[in-house]
Amino acid sequence: MTTPPPPHASFRLVRGTALTLAVAGSLLLSGCSLSVGSDSGKDTAGAGDTGRLKIALVTHASKGDAFWLLVQKGAEAAAAKDGVDLTYASDPDAAGQAELVRDAIKDGVDGIALTLAKPDAMKGPIKEAKASDIPVVGLNSGIDSWQSEGVLEFFGQDESVAGRAVGQKLDALKAKHALCVIHERGNVALEARCAGVKKAFTGESDMLYVDGADMDAVSAGVTDRLKQDPSIDEVVMLGAQFALAAVKSVKAAGSKAKVATFDLNQDLVKAVQSGSIQFAVDQQPYLQGYLAVDSLWLYKTNGNISGGGAAPVLTGPAFVTKTNVGAVAKFAANGTR
């Protein structure tokens, strides 16, 4: 990414009750941390002064990304249910994320959930966590790397499978020329999505790299490419907010291309309902955050390992189209889909 990463987050805990969930969404942005938990007084082992487990969630999220707010909300819900002190922090820079994991280790947490968007950067911190007897689970990114990295469990979508499913769907829709737009170069999950589309789609397939930290640059990049090649009849975006920007790009370019995307948010659901977005691939980010935190609680309190440590727990893919979007619309309105 071309923009400098936000400052590293502090892992100072702020004790609270489950009622903090009402305001947590507006506070949990990149470069910040917050603890949420129940005051139910659950007696769990290894939980420090309060009798509650301390769990850290560390992601590669950029500031203001609505997708990650859904992940955070799911994690907060699990923390409130389990009586966990949850700390969230993020940094889109791989080295910065690694330092946040090390901060959590120094803070003496009982478990760490992290993303593996750039797995090599996480190798050292994961080893350090294991050396400190801190279990680590993965979520969202890194489905091909979690076992080799020594992560206990993984919760997310197989991005290669999801990409191939999109390619097959484009064939069914009789698309001829697809443009797959990657908004973060080197992110293994995003690269796998476009690679999967290219592998399964029988038409022509191109990739375009844009700077996801600059939405104007995203819009301009897609617009320019569509003007350069009028034969593109399908634009595949890899995030909800980028898909909404691409709709404007199609209009600005005078193109007849359709727009499809990975991932959902409330505005994207409305776009699917109106028909301006053809379809979305839902990997259920709320569920990823929820399962990651809940799995650490289960492991620490009952020795459970989801998937037996041998297989990931898949949260997607599922297609959301105009015909079935009503089933998720009410949950999207609540800010959980």
HELIX and SHEET records of a PDB file:
HELIX    1   1 ALA A   18  THR A   20  5                                   3    
HELIX    2   2 LEU A   21  LEU A   27  1                                   7    
HELIX    3   3 GLY A   48  THR A   50  5                                   3    
HELIX    4   4 ALA A   66  ASP A   82  1                                  17    
HELIX    5   5 ALA A   94  LYS A  106  1                                  13    
HELIX    6   6 PRO A  119  ALA A  131  1                                  13    
HELIX    7   7 GLU A  159  ALA A  172  1                                  14    
HELIX    8   8 VAL A  188  ALA A  200  1                                  13    
HELIX    9   9 MET A  215  GLN A  228  1                                  14    
HELIX   10  10 ALA A  240  ALA A  253  1                                  14    
HELIX   11  11 GLN A  266  SER A  274  1                                   9    
HELIX   12  12 PRO A  285  ASN A  302  1                                  18    
HELIX   13  13 SER A  306  GLY A  309  5                                   4    
HELIX   14  14 GLY A  326  ALA A  333  1                                   8    
SHEET    1   A 7 SER A  35  VAL A  36  0                                        
SHEET    2   A 7 ASP A  85  SER A  90 -1                                        
SHEET    3   A 7 LYS A  54  THR A  59  1                                        
SHEET    4   A 7 GLY A 111  LEU A 114  1                                        
SHEET    5   A 7 VAL A 136  LEU A 139  1                                        
SHEET    6   A 7 PHE A 154  GLN A 157  1                                        
SHEET    7   A 7 VAL A 313  GLY A 316  1                                        
SHEET    1   B 6 GLU A 204  TYR A 209  0                                        
SHEET    2   B 6 HIS A 177  ILE A 182  1                                        
SHEET    3   B 6 GLU A 234  MET A 237  1                                        
SHEET    4   B 6 LYS A 258  PHE A 262  1                                        
SHEET    5   B 6 PHE A 279  ASP A 282  1                                        
SHEET    6   B 6 ALA A 318  THR A 321 -1                                        
END                                                                             
